[in-house]
């Protein structure tokens, strides 16, 4: 491994630009061997570094995609397990109902049921009978937020939207 290969991509790019500037400033066709060697080594090492950086980005992108895929698979498994548990609950309740019991005893576990606390079910027409002054109604403020898509369209079409401006998107690295 030559000295250039041990340098960071940033340093290599800067050294390469310096060497190319030095070549541009030279007169005549004779290029000193030492300068040619620097340019060649920097170019070769820079290409390797670029490939290494791009490869690292590709691997990281693949890793992220795999993690999201695993998370989606885990969520699907959790949904299937939840449905299975619901079926087991229904099965056990049907056995308890069939036997007219509230509890069954096994060697290691007791299986039984408890009633959940009562809950209020509000019918859709509830608010027809009650206004905001009713003691059975509470007012929850709505969230108001800017419609950024509509604002972006207006700004792109040259309209002025007070309090809003179009900001250039951040740059991101793309590896192809």
C-alpha positions as a printed Julia matrix, in Angstrom:
176×3 Matrix{Float64}:
   0.0     0.0     0.0
   1.53    3.31   -1.04
   1.43    6.48    1.07
  -1.46    7.97   -0.91
  -3.69    4.98   -0.2
  -3.44    5.63    3.56
  -4.75    9.2     3.26
  -8.38   10.21    3.61
 -10.43   10.89    0.5
 -10.59   14.57    1.44
  -6.8    14.91    1.69
  -6.32   12.97   -1.56
  -8.75   15.2    -3.44
  -7.01   18.34   -2.13
  -3.53   17.02   -2.99
  -4.73   16.01   -6.44
  -6.17   19.49   -7.07
  -2.92   21.08   -5.89
  -0.84   18.83   -8.16
  -3.12   19.54  -11.14
  -2.89   23.28  -10.45
   0.9    22.95  -10.38
   0.79   21.1   -13.71
  -1.39   23.82  -15.24
   1.06   26.48  -14.1
   4.03   24.69  -15.68
   5.35   25.7   -19.05
   6.56   23.21  -21.58
   5.86   19.53  -22.08
   8.32   18.12  -19.56
   6.52   17.0   -16.42
   8.79   16.23  -13.48
   8.66   12.54  -12.65
   7.97   13.28   -8.97
   4.91   15.4    -9.83
   3.62   12.81  -12.28
   4.01   10.14   -9.58
   2.04   12.27   -7.08
  -0.76   12.84   -9.61
  -0.89    9.15  -10.55
  -0.83    7.93   -6.92
  -3.45   10.43   -5.81
  -5.73    9.64   -8.74
  -5.43    5.91   -8.21
  -5.94    6.14   -4.44
  -8.79    8.67   -4.85
 -10.64    6.29   -7.16
 -10.22    3.46   -4.63
 -11.42    5.75   -1.8
 -14.44    6.88   -3.83
 -15.38    3.27   -4.49
 -14.86    2.4    -0.83
 -17.07    5.32    0.28
 -19.76    4.46   -2.26
 -19.61    0.81   -1.22
 -19.96    1.78    2.44
 -23.01    3.89    1.6
 -24.58    1.06   -0.41
 -24.01   -1.39    2.45
 -25.48    1.04    5.0
 -28.53    1.63    2.75
 -29.03   -2.13    2.41
 -28.68   -2.55    6.18
 -31.32    0.13    6.82
 -33.69   -1.47    4.3
 -33.18   -4.86    5.95
 -33.89   -3.38    9.4
 -37.13   -1.81    8.17
 -38.08   -5.11    6.55
 -37.38   -7.0     9.77
 -39.41   -4.45   11.72
 -42.32   -4.91    9.29
 -42.0    -8.7     9.63
 -41.94   -8.39   13.43
 -45.07   -6.23   13.32
 -46.84   -8.84   11.15
 -45.78  -11.6    13.56
 -47.07   -9.57   16.51
 -50.41   -9.08   14.72
 -50.66  -12.84   14.05
 -49.76  -13.62   17.68
 -52.37  -11.13   18.89
 -55.06  -12.75   16.72
 -54.01  -16.17   17.98
 -54.29  -14.96   21.57
 -57.75  -13.54   20.85
 -58.82  -16.95   19.46
 -57.46  -18.68   22.58
 -59.39  -16.24   24.79
 -62.6   -16.91   22.87
 -62.0   -20.67   23.08
 -61.39  -20.6    26.84
 -64.42  -18.37   27.44
 -66.59  -20.75   25.43
 -65.39  -23.7    27.56
 -66.05  -21.78   30.79
 -69.52  -20.76   29.54
 -70.29  -24.31   28.45
 -69.42  -25.62   31.92
 -71.08  -22.68   33.66
 -67.92  -21.9    35.59
 -65.96  -18.78   36.28
 -62.64  -20.61   36.69
 -60.91  -23.9    35.81
 -57.96  -25.32   37.73
 -54.96  -26.99   36.05
 -51.86  -28.39   37.73
 -49.81  -25.23   37.13
 -52.34  -22.54   36.27
 -55.86  -21.35   36.93
 -57.86  -20.23   33.94
 -60.69  -17.84   34.6
 -62.27  -14.6    33.6
 -62.84  -11.17   35.09
 -65.14   -8.5    33.86
 -63.49   -5.36   32.52
 -64.71   -2.01   33.9
 -67.85   -0.62   32.27
 -67.25    1.82   29.44
 -69.37    4.49   27.84
 -70.4     4.09   24.25
 -71.4     7.36   22.61
 -73.79    7.17   19.68
 -73.15    9.33   16.59
 -76.24   11.49   17.25
 -75.13   12.31   20.82
 -74.08   15.85   19.88
 -77.5    16.5    18.36
 -78.93   16.4    21.89
 -76.07   18.25   23.61
 -74.35   21.55   22.77
 -71.03   22.9    24.05
 -72.66   24.2    27.26
 -73.82   20.72   28.3
 -72.1    19.21   31.31
 -71.61   16.05   29.23
 -69.53   17.79   26.56
 -66.01   19.13   26.73
 -64.45   21.34   24.12
 -61.12   20.12   22.77
 -59.33   22.67   20.64
 -58.54   21.63   17.11
 -54.97   21.62   15.81
 -54.35   24.26   13.2
 -51.3    23.86   11.0
 -50.01   25.25    7.73
 -50.81   23.29    4.57
 -47.23   23.09    3.28
 -48.17   21.42   -0.01
 -50.63   24.16   -0.91
 -48.1    26.83    0.12
 -45.34   25.18   -1.95
 -47.59   25.05   -5.03
 -48.53   28.71   -4.62
 -44.91   29.82   -4.15
 -43.74   27.77   -7.14
 -46.41   29.48   -9.25
 -45.04   32.87   -8.22
 -47.69   33.78   -5.68
 -46.76   35.63   -2.5
 -47.7    33.88    0.73
 -47.08   36.15    3.74
 -45.01   34.42    6.42
 -43.8    31.64    4.12
 -40.89   31.19    1.75
 -39.59   28.37   -0.43
 -36.27   27.04    0.89
 -33.95   25.01   -1.32
 -33.85   21.35   -0.31
 -30.8    19.94    1.44
 -28.27   18.06   -0.67
 -27.92   14.34   -0.23
 -25.45   11.86   -1.56
 -26.69    9.45   -4.22
 -24.72    6.32   -5.07
 -25.5     4.7    -8.41
